[in-house]
Amino acid sequence: MKCNACEQIYVESTGDYHFKSSGLDNAYIEDVRLIKCGCGVGLKIKAMGSVLDQLGNAVINKPGPLSGQEIRYLRKNAGLSAREFARLLEVNHTTLSKWENGRAPGRASDLLIRFVYAAWKEYQHPKRIFDSFKQARKQKKRNIGIKLIPAAGEGFEVEYAAVDNHE
């Protein structure tokens, strides 16, 4: 088949994918269908919205503090502007901008961001967020990799690991 963008014939394969196009440098999908063509390598996923939501749930449940990229990802995945998200968090939009650009929010704000996203997306397991946040308080590293692994049925299992940024 031909790629819609470059009109070259593409080759399908299965492999691991560094999911940078999600907006997160620490997101990976294991054992996914890949398309290789003149444009490079891309994903072939039928329900991308579901994958993005599952990635959001993985972010709010990850150990360690949220990074600026993760905060931005949660906001955008919730479909909120910076001003709307800041209003929900009851902070100034410039404060949110600072968080999204690398200044770490305090622990209470980190937890609030997770809960606001979970409530907005109608996530059903807030206790997991509390449990994750307990781990986050112990874990000082902000650069935790998130790997989505296809589950036997539908959806993904999640694996977390420290990420080396020297790729």
ABEGO torsion letter per residue (X at the ends): XBBAAAGBBBBBBBBBBBBAAAGBAABBBBGBBBBBBAAEBBBBBABAAAAAAAAAAAAAABBEBBBAAAAAAAAAAAGBBAAAAAAAAGBBAAAAAAAAAGBBBBAAAAAAAAAAAAAAAGBABAAAAAAAAAAAAABABABBBBBBBBBABBEBBBBBBBBBAAX
